[in-house]
Amino acid sequence: MIKIRKGQAPAVLSRDAFRERFMQSFVDPAFRAEDEALARLAALAWDAYQEGRKAPHTRKAGKGFADPDYDLSTEWLDTRARLKKAQAEWKKPATPSRVLLVCGSARNDGTCPGEISKTWRLLNTAKTTLEGAGMHTDVLDLSLLTSSYQLHIHPCKGCVSTAMPLCHWPCSCYPNHSLGQTSDWMAEIYERWTAAHGVVLLTPVYWYQSPSPLKLMMDRLVCADGGNPDPTSTHGKKPEEAKALEMKGWDYPKHLAGRAYGLVVHGDVAGIEGTRRGLSDWLDWMGLIDAGNQARLDRYIGYYEPYATSHDTLDADKAVLAEVRNVASAVAGAVKALRAGTLAQPDKDLPQPRPK
């Protein structure tokens, strides 16, 4: 038995501290007329917190799971069903080719910045090109995290570092109703990645790195690379069982492998090459297939020029817009070739001596 290391978890909140945190969502004076109702809701939430009612709605896992009698979250089961359906459609030759366009910028004109991002404009350039090539497009605008009510991508909890089988596909860490960790967007995002035959990521650079909405999504996609599709095999989050399962041998299934990808990374001072390399390495590791040299773009738009005129600078940079169109065209071509079985993948059938 491998030792389970303990001692980092914080103390449980006191009832007063819990109530204070609960009420932080209701500081608007308009809620004061409902203080008695809020007190009753706070008491119910306190009970759920104390009892750890992570998944209040469950049913027996049933046939096809390691432990058919284990109670699984119905929310997780619904997400799993949508992913299985999306994967089945993805495999069908008659399914229209679909490309997921991901806007990694946190900026839009519906919140504090008051202006759209350059990333959004570049995305729409790529979208037009893809649709002209016969692709169906799906736009995933991660800036909605900053401008939508109660929309979240909760952070990855690092289950994989305890043992790979503890990281479930799709992620079973959320929603956690006892902690108020709800409205998790990833359930939908998993489905959209699964349905895509190609993916184009477009992002600015924030402090030499990917913007936080993009990084949150990336971390939560770890379950797509080696994740366990059967939570009953670890009886939920039992680290002892997960470690034992991994030590027996784990095959690290790549649930999103075989999709084509392209990248557009832009910045104004520094960091574009490192960010582009990191994103390329991440997608390669997950088993996605790059659409060629011209599908991986990093460019400065208005190098060391004022932020205030950066959109005007983009207007004038016809070359970068043409390069974005090339990224989209390359991905469209790669998707067509992959689906036709004509895109050469020399290492496709090579065994991994050290899978992880």
Legacy VTK file of the C-alpha trace (Angstrom):
# vtk DataFile Version 3.0
C-alpha trace
ASCII
DATASET POLYDATA
POINTS 356 float
0.000 0.000 0.000
1.441 3.363 -1.049
1.312 5.921 1.741
-1.243 8.712 1.289
0.302 12.013 2.411
-1.973 14.237 4.507
-1.892 17.512 6.407
-2.546 20.378 3.989
-6.332 20.662 4.055
-7.704 23.840 5.666
-9.891 23.769 8.737
-13.632 23.607 8.231
-15.233 27.041 8.399
-17.099 28.010 11.521
-20.810 28.600 11.094
-20.364 32.366 11.426
-17.535 32.437 8.900
-19.586 30.301 6.516
-22.598 32.591 6.818
-20.451 35.673 6.215
-19.048 34.142 3.037
-22.485 32.963 1.907
-23.935 36.453 2.318
-21.229 38.102 0.207
-23.331 37.378 -2.860
-26.237 39.354 -1.404
-24.772 42.713 -0.358
-27.048 44.646 -2.734
-29.563 46.555 -0.546
-32.336 45.142 -2.735
-31.842 41.799 -0.977
-32.527 43.246 2.506
-36.267 42.643 2.106
-35.451 38.919 1.924
-33.023 38.652 4.848
-35.189 36.093 6.632
-35.360 33.940 3.495
-31.607 34.300 2.984
-31.019 33.181 6.569
-33.008 30.015 5.892
-31.052 29.407 2.674
-27.776 29.977 4.514
-28.808 27.330 7.050
-29.575 24.834 4.290
-26.251 25.585 2.593
-24.483 25.145 5.942
-25.991 21.689 6.326
-24.827 20.703 2.832
-21.354 22.048 3.601
-21.072 20.191 6.904
-22.333 16.938 5.420
-20.222 17.266 2.252
-23.154 16.778 -0.103
-21.073 17.178 -3.256
-23.572 15.446 -5.555
-27.125 15.557 -4.178
-28.578 13.698 -7.183
-27.193 10.232 -7.903
-28.198 6.899 -9.369
-26.657 3.451 -9.630
-23.916 3.312 -12.267
-25.406 0.225 -13.898
-24.106 -2.042 -16.629
-20.762 -1.217 -18.214
-19.089 0.099 -15.062
-16.608 -1.685 -12.806
-19.020 -1.368 -9.885
-22.602 -1.244 -11.220
-23.975 -0.613 -7.717
-21.905 2.515 -7.090
-23.911 5.748 -6.862
-22.787 8.177 -9.581
-23.733 11.833 -9.948
-26.546 12.193 -12.470
-24.913 15.449 -13.639
-21.693 13.561 -14.440
-23.636 10.793 -16.161
-25.460 13.346 -18.320
-22.142 14.900 -19.378
-20.686 11.468 -20.114
-23.678 10.595 -22.286
-23.264 13.791 -24.303
-19.557 13.074 -24.817
-20.221 9.524 -25.979
-22.800 10.809 -28.441
-20.459 13.544 -29.690
-17.614 11.043 -30.152
-19.882 8.678 -32.055
-20.987 11.492 -34.384
-17.352 12.595 -34.799
-16.444 9.153 -36.145
-19.214 9.015 -38.758
-17.992 9.858 -42.286
-21.299 11.591 -43.043
-20.983 14.046 -40.143
-20.128 17.559 -41.426
-16.558 18.627 -40.661
-16.553 20.832 -37.581
-13.855 23.218 -36.360
-13.815 24.676 -32.853
-12.519 28.253 -32.715
-11.306 29.242 -29.245
-10.950 32.905 -28.315
-8.440 32.946 -25.453
-8.646 36.651 -24.653
-10.355 37.752 -21.436
-11.402 41.081 -23.004
-14.714 42.008 -24.562
-16.874 45.107 -24.769
-19.480 43.716 -22.372
-17.353 44.313 -19.308
-14.706 46.676 -17.884
-12.481 47.116 -20.988
-15.443 48.406 -23.003
-13.935 47.229 -26.285
-13.612 44.019 -28.227
-10.297 42.173 -28.317
-8.019 41.906 -31.322
-8.195 38.155 -30.776
-11.937 38.277 -31.462
-11.323 40.064 -34.749
-8.660 37.538 -35.771
-11.035 34.719 -34.827
-13.725 36.060 -37.121
-11.215 36.303 -39.966
-10.401 32.622 -39.440
-14.098 31.762 -39.130
-14.926 33.289 -42.506
-12.093 31.366 -44.151
-13.090 28.066 -42.561
-16.715 28.431 -43.565
-15.606 29.300 -47.097
-13.737 25.980 -47.117
-16.916 24.092 -46.198
-16.256 23.705 -42.468
-18.942 24.053 -39.809
-17.604 26.371 -37.107
-18.207 26.522 -33.366
-16.969 29.655 -31.567
-15.916 29.229 -27.943
-15.360 32.725 -26.549
-13.613 32.319 -23.197
-14.017 36.033 -22.457
-17.584 35.173 -21.435
-16.075 34.154 -18.096
-15.496 37.850 -17.403
-18.864 39.133 -18.582
-21.491 36.436 -17.930
-23.507 35.835 -14.783
-22.395 32.841 -12.704
-20.327 31.239 -15.460
-17.175 29.528 -14.237
-14.305 27.309 -15.180
-13.290 26.095 -11.755
-9.589 25.311 -11.302
-8.149 21.846 -11.764
-7.573 20.158 -8.395
-4.565 18.143 -9.583
-6.084 14.686 -9.064
-3.783 13.313 -11.754
-0.739 13.982 -9.559
-2.129 11.631 -6.904
-2.780 8.916 -9.483
-3.913 9.082 -13.104
-7.034 6.910 -12.557
-8.242 9.450 -9.984
-8.635 11.972 -12.836
-11.953 11.064 -14.439
-13.056 11.673 -18.027
-15.076 13.838 -18.010
-13.975 15.632 -14.839
-15.995 14.567 -11.804
-14.585 17.189 -9.404
-17.365 19.606 -10.317
-20.034 20.575 -9.650
-19.465 20.359 -5.912
-22.720 21.582 -4.413
-21.515 21.405 -0.822
-18.833 24.025 -1.582
-20.937 26.144 -3.919
-18.669 25.200 -6.838
-21.387 25.143 -9.462
-22.140 26.595 -12.920
-19.008 24.909 -14.260
-18.686 25.586 -17.986
-16.361 22.660 -18.626
-19.170 20.121 -18.953
-20.230 21.923 -22.130
-16.665 22.631 -23.257
-15.717 18.935 -23.116
-18.580 18.168 -25.462
-17.565 20.893 -27.902
-13.953 19.686 -28.050
-15.143 16.110 -28.542
-17.404 17.094 -31.437
-14.637 18.996 -33.262
-12.614 17.558 -36.129
-10.283 20.530 -35.912
-9.409 23.200 -33.355
-7.985 26.689 -33.842
-6.738 28.436 -30.701
-6.346 32.203 -30.912
-4.893 34.081 -27.963
-3.018 37.152 -26.849
-0.079 36.968 -24.451
-0.601 38.135 -20.862
2.646 38.528 -18.940
4.540 35.976 -21.076
1.749 33.427 -20.595
-1.660 32.319 -21.815
-4.551 34.403 -20.393
-6.142 32.935 -17.279
-9.432 31.835 -18.956
-7.449 29.846 -21.519
-5.155 28.345 -18.884
-8.135 27.319 -16.754
-9.603 25.440 -19.706
-6.247 23.854 -20.534
-5.763 22.560 -16.994
-9.255 21.110 -16.891
-8.598 19.297 -20.179
-5.973 17.168 -18.446
-8.626 14.469 -18.049
-8.749 14.203 -21.848
-5.159 12.958 -21.763
-5.117 9.725 -19.820
-8.282 10.270 -17.799
-10.297 7.424 -16.293
-13.727 6.992 -17.948
-15.035 4.905 -15.032
-15.261 6.661 -11.633
-16.639 3.488 -10.071
-13.220 1.844 -10.515
-11.908 4.258 -7.865
-15.236 4.531 -6.015
-15.260 8.253 -6.581
-12.171 9.940 -5.198
-10.488 7.156 -3.250
-6.725 7.796 -3.622
-5.775 4.359 -2.300
-7.804 2.627 -4.989
-6.549 4.957 -7.715
-2.895 4.406 -6.774
-3.367 0.639 -6.745
-5.055 0.791 -10.146
-2.242 2.866 -11.631
0.419 0.537 -10.279
-1.234 -2.383 -12.059
-0.580 -0.536 -15.320
-2.430 2.392 -16.883
-2.760 2.944 -20.642
-3.320 6.728 -20.541
-6.133 6.912 -23.128
-6.004 10.047 -25.294
-9.657 10.936 -25.581
-9.203 13.852 -28.028
-6.468 12.397 -30.241
-6.818 12.607 -34.005
-8.103 16.168 -34.301
-6.224 18.752 -36.372
-5.131 22.039 -34.838
-3.884 25.510 -35.658
-2.609 28.349 -33.467
-2.624 32.123 -33.599
-0.668 33.838 -30.820
-0.240 37.614 -30.808
1.382 40.129 -28.503
2.713 43.653 -28.332
6.047 43.454 -26.483
7.244 39.935 -25.635
6.290 36.322 -25.009
4.701 35.214 -28.269
7.172 32.477 -29.170
7.212 30.887 -25.715
3.426 30.919 -25.527
3.067 29.464 -29.002
5.561 26.699 -28.240
3.828 25.859 -24.964
0.433 25.616 -26.660
1.837 23.535 -29.532
3.552 21.149 -27.125
0.359 20.794 -25.094
-1.773 19.975 -28.130
0.854 17.607 -29.538
1.006 15.791 -26.210
-2.754 15.267 -26.212
-2.505 13.586 -29.604
-3.840 16.406 -31.749
-2.177 16.863 -35.135
-0.697 20.157 -36.273
-1.858 21.330 -39.669
1.598 22.364 -40.828
4.106 25.151 -40.362
1.753 27.884 -41.561
-0.880 26.724 -39.071
1.275 27.808 -36.092
1.502 31.584 -36.043
3.031 34.024 -33.577
3.106 37.710 -34.419
3.441 41.124 -32.817
0.706 43.599 -33.603
1.901 47.136 -32.905
5.280 46.272 -31.384
5.848 48.722 -28.527
3.127 50.994 -29.925
0.319 52.473 -27.762
-2.483 50.175 -26.618
-4.971 52.909 -27.468
-4.347 52.593 -31.207
-3.798 48.835 -31.398
-7.025 48.172 -33.320
-6.011 50.780 -35.896
-2.651 49.057 -36.156
-4.402 45.752 -36.814
-6.502 47.414 -39.527
-3.306 48.358 -41.316
-1.544 45.011 -40.891
-2.850 43.204 -43.957
-0.090 40.613 -43.749
-1.088 39.279 -40.332
-4.718 38.987 -41.457
-3.548 36.996 -44.489
-1.461 34.777 -42.197
-4.500 34.091 -40.018
-6.408 33.097 -43.129
-3.560 30.709 -43.928
-3.857 29.131 -40.471
-7.554 28.548 -41.065
-6.991 27.204 -44.582
-4.307 24.834 -43.328
-6.613 23.464 -40.630
-9.451 23.036 -43.122
-7.115 21.125 -45.424
-5.819 18.965 -42.596
-9.346 18.114 -41.429
-10.330 17.044 -44.926
-7.195 14.934 -45.323
-7.536 13.337 -41.883
-11.135 12.361 -42.514
-10.240 10.997 -45.939
-7.354 9.010 -44.458
-4.785 10.693 -46.711
-2.851 12.738 -44.146
0.405 10.954 -43.436
1.134 10.323 -39.747
4.417 8.380 -39.778
4.432 7.808 -36.007
0.747 6.964 -35.661
1.150 3.282 -34.785
4.389 3.444 -32.823
4.015 2.164 -29.247
4.771 4.546 -26.395
7.547 3.022 -24.268
6.796 5.457 -21.444
3.164 6.568 -21.721
2.006 9.395 -19.473
LINES 1 357
356 0 1 2 3 4 5 6 7 8 9 10 11 12 13 14 15 16 17 18 19 20 21 22 23 24 25 26 27 28 29 30 31 32 33 34 35 36 37 38 39 40 41 42 43 44 45 46 47 48 49 50 51 52 53 54 55 56 57 58 59 60 61 62 63 64 65 66 67 68 69 70 71 72 73 74 75 76 77 78 79 80 81 82 83 84 85 86 87 88 89 90 91 92 93 94 95 96 97 98 99 100 101 102 103 104 105 106 107 108 109 110 111 112 113 114 115 116 117 118 119 120 121 122 123 124 125 126 127 128 129 130 131 132 133 134 135 136 137 138 139 140 141 142 143 144 145 146 147 148 149 150 151 152 153 154 155 156 157 158 159 160 161 162 163 164 165 166 167 168 169 170 171 172 173 174 175 176 177 178 179 180 181 182 183 184 185 186 187 188 189 190 191 192 193 194 195 196 197 198 199 200 201 202 203 204 205 206 207 208 209 210 211 212 213 214 215 216 217 218 219 220 221 222 223 224 225 226 227 228 229 230 231 232 233 234 235 236 237 238 239 240 241 242 243 244 245 246 247 248 249 250 251 252 253 254 255 256 257 258 259 260 261 262 263 264 265 266 267 268 269 270 271 272 273 274 275 276 277 278 279 280 281 282 283 284 285 286 287 288 289 290 291 292 293 294 295 296 297 298 299 300 301 302 303 304 305 306 307 308 309 310 311 312 313 314 315 316 317 318 319 320 321 322 323 324 325 326 327 328 329 330 331 332 333 334 335 336 337 338 339 340 341 342 343 344 345 346 347 348 349 350 351 352 353 354 355
